[in-house]
Amino acid sequence: MIDVQIGSLTVGNDRPLTLIAGPCQLESSDHAQMIAGRMAEACAAHGAQFVFKGSYDKANRTSLSGKRGLGMEAGLRVLEDVKRAIGCPVLTDIHGADHCAPVAEVADILQIPAFLCRQTDLLLAAGDTGAVINVKKGQFLAPWDMANVAEKIASTGNRRILLTERGVSFGYNTLVADMRSLPEMMKTGYPVVMDATHSVQQPGGLGGASGGQREYAPVMARAAVSLGIAAVFIETHEAPDTAPSDGPNMLPLAQMPQLVEGLMGFDRLAKANPIRV
């Protein structure tokens, strides 16, 4: 198993669980720090490691009218503020090879969106930064296909790689998460992450926007953590129904401390009795 160092954190499939959490879209510095602070407290209280996530640009919105975010320059300033105020690593999405170098000056983790996970130039440019690279498995890929994705990044000499499951397309506007994909991706040796909120997304399900079933996100998180994975990715917001993006599958911030507590119980059991396929 490969451990990945992210600041003071050591992330691995046999290490204590890491929570990657934050709003879908960055809104302001104060808002990001509020969510990051609440999540950092909850994780510290229950022994979880914490990484803040927030996107400066949502480039793959369902419709042209969807709000895309603050943009790179303003978004990176917000992430810098979070790192300085909260002291946690930060993650954000990138969408083009030209984003990689400037974003890596601030972000600890560059995230490759699922739709872009086979874009070779993007993967190589991301790997060249030396930052941690989190790749979301495409909704169109089998889990074993992620070995080829990881190999592209590793060819740059950067093996600081995380692989994330976020469900596979199953008919129109529907995703299904196959829990077999988690131990399958563990065969690469890299830390595996479960995206508990995007796996309950209904892409384009509202016509001009994506729908979701947020009530099932804790189910996905518990099921995944019980297998002994490295991290869980959860988008959260104090008022998901009024959030600018992905509200239907984001979890209310008020529910997160109790969820973290429960997940850490499953994590301790799983890490004490590991299952490897």
C-alpha positions, 0 to 999 in steps of 0.5 A, a space after each residue: 500500500 502506498 501512503 500519500 503525505 499531504 502536509 502533516 497528514 498521512 493518507 492511506 488505505 490502512 491509515 485513520 480515515 480522512 474526510 475531504 469535505 466542503 461546499 460544492 462551490 466556493 462562495 466567499 472567504 468567510 463562508 469557506 472558513 466557516 465550513 472549514 472551521 466547523 469540519 475541522 472541529 468535528 474531525 479533530 473531536 473524533 480522530 479523523 484527518 481533514 482536508 477542505 474542498 471547494 471549487 473555484 469553477 464548476 466547468 461542467 454545469 448541466 446548463 449554460 445558466 448554471 452558476 460556475 463560481 468565483 473564478 481561479 484568481 478569487 477562488 485561490 485567494 479564498 483557499 489561501 485564506 482557509 489554509 492560513 486561518 484553519 491550518 488544513 490542506 485544501 483541494 480544488 478542481 482543475 479543468 485544463 492543463 494551463 490551470 495546473 501550475 498556478 493552482 498547485 502554488 496554493 492547493 495541496 490537492 489537484 482534483 481531476 473531474 470524472 469527465 476528464 479522467 482520461 485526458 492525458 495532457 491534463 493528467 501529465 500537467 497535473 503530475 508534473 506539478 508534484 502536488 497530490 492528484 485526486 482523480 475521480 473515476 469516470 462514470 463510464 469506466 470500470 474500476 480496473 481501468 483506473 490503473 491506466 489513469 494512475 500510470 499516466 500520472 506516475 509516468 511524471 515521477 509523481 506517485 502522490 495519487 488518490 483514486 475516487 469512486 463516484 458511481 457509474 452511469 446506469 440508464 438516464 439521469 441515474 448513477 449506481 455505486 458498486 462497492 466492489 470497485 473500492 477493493 478493486 482500485 485498492 489493487 493499484 496500491 494507491 489510497 482510495 476515496 469514496 465520493 459519498 455525495 456525488 454517487 447519489 447525484 442524478 445528473 441532469 435529473 432536474 432538466 436544467 440542473 442535476 438532482 440528487 438523493 442526499 438521504 442516501 449519502 450517509 449510507 454510501 459513506 458507511 458502506 465504503 468506510 466499512 471496507 477500510 478505505 483511505 478517505 471519504 469525500 462529502 460535500 456539505 453546506 449549511 443550507 444545501 437547498 439554497 446552495 449555488 450548485 449540487 444542493 440536492 446531494 449535499 449534506 447539511 453541515 449540522 449533520 456532519 459531526 454525528 456522521 463523522 463520529 459514526 464513520 470513525 467507529 466503522 473505520 476503526 473496526 475496518 482497519 483492525 480487521 482489514 479485508 483485501 481482495 
